[in-house]
C-alpha cells in the first residue's frame, strides 16, 4: 500500500511537470504575454530582453520630467548611426509637442510611458485603460504615429496591467540593462554599468533628462560600435508574433 501511494505521488508530480512544460512552450499570438506559474499563481511576464545570436541591442529613453537634453541625445544618436525608442509620458508629450515631432521626424520610435506616471498596479482596470488611452491621445495630438509599445512607470506591472495593454494592442517592454542614470551618477559610471551588462538582445534603460546622460551616451555608442553591435529601437529588436517569454522575461522566437 505504501508503494502504491508513493507511485501515485510520482505520477501526479510528473503530470504537473508535463502540464507546466506545455503551457510554457505554447506559441503566443501577436502582442501576447507569456504566462508563467509562480507558486499557485499564473503570472504574465513582459519582455525584458530578446534571445538572439545577432549582435543587436535596443536603447530606450523614458521621458517624464524635463526635456533640456533630448535634442542633444538625438544628435549623438545620429552621429553614431544609432536608433532608439522614446517612451513618453502623456503630460510630457502635452508640454513638449515640438520635441515629440522632432523625435518622430528624426526617425526615432515612440512608445507610451503612461499618462501621469503612477504606479499602475494600484489602479483599477478602468483607470489603467484611461492612463494608456489618454497618453496615446496626447502623443497623437502632437504627431500622427501608431503607438505599439508601452513601458510601465517604475517597471511595476501585474496581470491586469498587461491584460489591458494587450487589449489596446500594446506590447509591454521592460529592460535587462539599467543605466541607473537617474541617480545622478557620473557619465563614466553610467557607461560602465551599461557596457558591463549588455549582451546580444539587451534592452537598455536610460532617461532623456538625467544629469550625465550626454557624457555617457557617446562612450556607450562608441564602445558598442567597436564591439560590433547594432544599436536600434525596441520595435526592431522584439518579436511581435510566434514567440514565448520565459520566467526571466527573455523573449524566444518560435521557428515556423
C-alpha positions in Angstrom: 0.0 0.0 0.0 2.8 2.4 0.9 4.5 1.7 -2.5 1.2 2.4 -4.3 0.9 5.8 -2.5 4.4 6.7 -3.5 3.9 5.7 -7.0 0.7 7.8 -7.4 2.6 10.8 -6.0 5.3 10.3 -8.6 2.8 10.0 -11.4 0.9 13.2 -10.3 4.2 15.1 -10.0 5.2 14.0 -13.5 1.8 15.1 -14.9 2.1 18.5 -13.3 5.5 19.0 -14.8 4.2 18.0 -18.2 1.3 20.4 -18.0 3.7 23.2 -17.0 6.0 22.5 -19.8 3.1 22.5 -22.2 1.9 25.9 -21.0 5.4 27.5 -21.2 6.1 26.2 -24.7 2.8 27.2 -26.2 3.1 29.6 -29.2 1.7 33.1 -28.4 -0.2 35.4 -30.8 0.6 38.9 -31.6 1.4 41.1 -28.6 0.7 38.3 -26.2 2.5 37.9 -22.9 3.9 34.7 -21.6 2.1 33.1 -18.7 4.4 31.6 -16.1 3.5 29.7 -13.0 4.8 31.1 -9.7 3.6 29.0 -6.8 -0.1 28.8 -7.1 -0.4 31.9 -9.4 -0.3 32.2 -13.2 1.7 35.4 -13.7 2.2 37.1 -17.0 5.7 38.4 -18.0 6.6 41.3 -20.3 9.7 41.5 -22.5 12.9 42.2 -20.7 15.3 41.2 -23.5 15.4 39.0 -26.6 17.1 35.7 -27.3 19.1 36.3 -30.5 22.5 35.3 -31.9 22.8 38.6 -33.8 24.8 41.4 -32.2 21.9 43.7 -31.8 20.7 45.7 -28.8 18.0 48.3 -28.2 18.4 51.6 -26.3 15.5 53.4 -24.8 14.9 56.7 -23.1 12.0 57.3 -20.6 10.7 60.9 -20.8 8.7 62.2 -17.9 10.3 65.3 -16.5 12.3 67.9 -18.4 13.5 68.0 -22.0 16.7 70.0 -22.0 18.9 67.2 -23.2 16.5 65.5 -25.6 17.7 67.3 -28.8 21.4 66.6 -27.9 20.6 62.9 -27.3 19.1 62.8 -30.8 22.2 64.5 -32.3 24.5 61.9 -30.6 22.4 59.0 -31.8 22.6 60.3 -35.3 26.3 60.8 -35.1 26.7 57.1 -34.3 24.0 56.0 -36.7 22.0 54.5 -33.9 18.2 54.3 -33.5 16.3 54.4 -30.2 12.9 54.3 -28.6 11.5 57.2 -26.5 8.8 56.2 -24.0 6.8 59.3 -23.4 4.5 60.2 -20.5 1.3 61.9 -21.6 1.9 65.1 -19.7 5.4 65.3 -21.1 4.1 65.0 -24.7 1.5 67.6 -24.0 4.1 70.0 -22.6 6.7 69.5 -25.3 4.8 68.8 -28.6 7.5 70.3 -30.8 10.1 67.8 -29.4 7.7 64.9 -29.9 7.5 66.0 -33.5 11.3 66.1 -33.8 11.7 62.7 -32.2 9.3 61.3 -34.9 10.7 63.3 -37.8 14.3 62.1 -36.9 13.1 58.5 -37.3 13.1 57.5 -33.6 10.4 55.2 -32.2 7.8 56.5 -29.8 6.1 54.4 -27.1 3.9 55.3 -24.2 5.0 55.5 -20.6 1.5 56.2 -19.2 -0.3 59.5 -18.9 0.6 60.7 -15.4 3.4 58.2 -14.3 1.5 56.5 -11.5 2.2 53.0 -10.0 -0.3 51.4 -12.3 -0.5 48.2 -10.3 -2.5 50.2 -7.7 -5.1 51.3 -10.3 -8.4 49.8 -11.3 -8.8 48.3 -14.7 -10.8 51.3 -15.9 -8.1 53.7 -14.5 -5.3 51.7 -16.3 -7.2 51.8 -19.6 -7.7 55.6 -19.2 -4.0 56.1 -18.4 -3.0 54.4 -21.6 -5.6 55.8 -23.9 -5.1 59.4 -22.7 -1.3 59.1 -23.1 -1.7 57.8 -26.6 -4.1 60.6 -27.5 -1.7 63.2 -26.2 1.2 61.8 -28.2 -1.0 61.5 -31.3 -2.2 65.1 -30.9 1.5 66.1 -31.5 2.3 63.6 -34.2 0.4 61.0 -36.2 2.1 57.9 -35.1 0.9 54.4 -34.3 1.8 53.5 -30.7 2.7 49.9 -30.3 4.9 49.8 -27.2 4.3 50.5 -23.5 6.7 50.7 -20.6 5.2 50.8 -17.1 6.2 53.5 -14.7 8.7 52.2 -12.1 8.7 48.9 -14.0 5.7 47.9 -11.9 3.3 45.5 -13.5 0.7 42.9 -12.8 -1.6 40.7 -14.8 -4.3 43.3 -15.0 -1.9 45.9 -16.4 -0.6 43.5 -19.0 -4.1 42.4 -20.0 -5.3 45.9 -20.6 -2.1 46.8 -22.5 -2.6 43.8 -24.7 -6.3 44.7 -25.3 -5.1 48.0 -26.6 -2.5 46.3 -28.9 0.4 47.4 -26.8 3.4 45.2 -26.2 4.8 45.8 -22.7 8.6 46.3 -22.5 10.9 46.2 -19.5 14.7 46.1 -19.7 17.6 43.9 -18.6 20.3 46.7 -18.6 19.6 49.5 -16.1 21.8 52.5 -16.5 20.8 54.0 -13.2 21.4 57.4 -14.8 18.5 58.9 -12.8 20.6 58.5 -9.6 22.9 61.3 -10.7 26.0 59.1 -11.1 28.7 60.2 -13.4 28.9 59.7 -17.2 31.7 57.1 -16.8 29.7 55.2 -14.2 26.6 55.1 -16.4 28.7 53.9 -19.3 30.5 51.2 -17.2 27.2 49.9 -15.9 25.7 49.6 -19.4 28.8 48.1 -21.0 29.5 45.6 -18.3 25.9 44.2 -18.6 25.0 44.4 -22.2 24.8 41.4 -24.5 23.1 40.4 -27.7 19.3 41.1 -27.4 19.6 43.5 -24.5 17.2 46.4 -23.9 18.9 49.3 -22.2 17.1 51.7 -19.9 18.1 55.4 -19.9 16.3 58.7 -19.2 16.1 61.6 -21.5 17.0 64.3 -18.9 19.3 62.5 -16.4 22.2 64.6 -15.2 25.1 62.9 -17.1 23.4 61.1 -20.0 25.1 63.3 -22.5 28.5 62.4 -21.1 27.7 58.7 -21.1 26.0 58.2 -24.4 29.0 58.8 -26.7 31.1 56.4 -24.7 28.4 53.7 -24.8 27.6 54.0 -28.5 31.3 54.2 -29.5 32.2 51.1 -27.5 29.2 49.1 -28.7 30.1 50.0 -32.3 33.6 48.8 -31.8 32.3 45.6 -30.4 30.2 45.0 -33.5 26.8 45.8 -32.0 24.0 47.4 -33.9 22.1 49.8 -31.7 18.4 50.2 -32.6 14.9 50.8 -31.4 13.0 48.3 -29.3 10.4 47.7 -32.1 13.1 46.4 -34.4 14.5 44.0 -31.8 11.5 42.3 -30.2 9.3 39.7 -31.8 5.6 40.6 -32.4 4.3 37.1 -33.2 5.2 33.4 -32.7 7.2 33.8 -29.6 7.4 32.7 -26.0 8.7 34.5 -22.9 10.5 32.6 -20.2 10.2 33.3 -16.5 13.2 35.6 -16.7 11.5 37.8 -19.3 13.6 36.6 -22.2 11.7 36.5 -25.5 12.3 33.5 -27.7 11.3 33.1 -31.3 9.3 30.1 -32.3 10.5 28.6 -35.6 7.9 28.3 -38.2 
